[in-house]
């Protein structure tokens, strides 16, 4: 089972991941309105690029925007959750051993204690996000079963990996479940709300370009907007 999951299935998983994200990118860019968006972006790239980078940069900084500042606790948990989601699987020793075994290369790895800390951080932050969705009326009214499912998909590889790494129960069983949940997670990224892995940068860039060109530096240049 292990050989099958980390062989053909893993190849197919990454194919879905990269092709799906590429399709998302093309779909988004082609969907921009020709008159309202792409013309302005092409004619004033300096203002557009500057606005895009400012928008992405400020939203990538904890408390870098007004929206982050008004909810400092949520911001802290949000960034802890996403940092753990990104850093842990990429720099985990076990994953890089697999990369080296299958494809002949590996990345720098985290110390075991740091990896365990990030794993627990993701699980605790994920639980906080679930409680937040249940406890706050303004969030609960917008929440559906789909949102909980996406959170479960995101956190499941960390929970199963933690059980396997700490030999809680049957190691072989939890290892295989960890691989399966990891595969589901990777495949779900381009197919679900987890696509904000890419879409965050595209949407923030578009909004930043809009403000940088239409509502910002070019506003007094005689533009119709």
Residue, then its C-alpha position, 0 to 999 in steps of 0.5 A: x500500500x505504501x509503495x502504491x500511495x507514494x508512487x503512482x498515486x503521488x505522481x497523479x496527485x501532483x499532476x492534478x495539483x499543478x494542472x489544476x492551479x494552472x487552469x485556475x490561473x488562466x481561468x481567472x485572468x481570462x475572466x477579467x473584463x477587457x475594458x475595465x481591467x486589462x486595458x488599464x493594467x497594460x497601459x499603466x504597468x508601473x502604477x499597477x505593479x506598484x499597487x499590486x505589490x503593496x496590496x499583497x505585501x500589507x496583507x502578508x504582514x500580521x497586523x499590516x492592514x486595518x482588517x488585521x488590526x481590528x481583530x488581533x487575536x484572530x489575526x495571530x491564530x490565522x497566521x499561525x494556522x497558515x504558516x504551519x500549513x505551508x512550512x511543515x509539509x514542505x520542510x518536514x524530514x520524512x517528506x524530504x526523505x520521500x522526495x529524495x527516494x522518489x525524485x532524487x532531491x530534498x529541501x532543508x528540513x526542520x528539527x523534529x521538535x520544531x516540526x512537532x510544534x508547528x503540527x500541534x499549532x495547526x491543530x490547535x489553530x484549526x480547532x479555534x477556527x471551528x469554535x469561532x465559526x460556531x460561537x460568533x453569529x456573524x461568522x456562523x450565519x455565513x458558515x455551511x458544512x462545506x466550510x467545516x469539510x475544508x477545515x477537516x481536509x486541511x487539518x487531517x494530514x497533521x493530526x494523522x501525521x502526529x499520531x504516526x510520528x509519535x507511534x500512538x496506536x498502529x504506526x503502519x495504519x496511521x502512516x497510510x491514513x496520513x498519506x491518504x489524507x495528505x493526497x486528498x489535501x493536495x488534490x483539494x487545493x485547486x478544486x475547493x476553497x483551498x485554492x486561495x493558496x493561489x487565488x489570494x495573490x491573484x485577487x489581492x494583485x487585482x485589487x491593488x492594481x485597481x487602486x494603484x491605477x484607477x483610484x490612486x496614482x492615475x486618478x488625476x491623469x484624465x482617466x475615465x475611471 
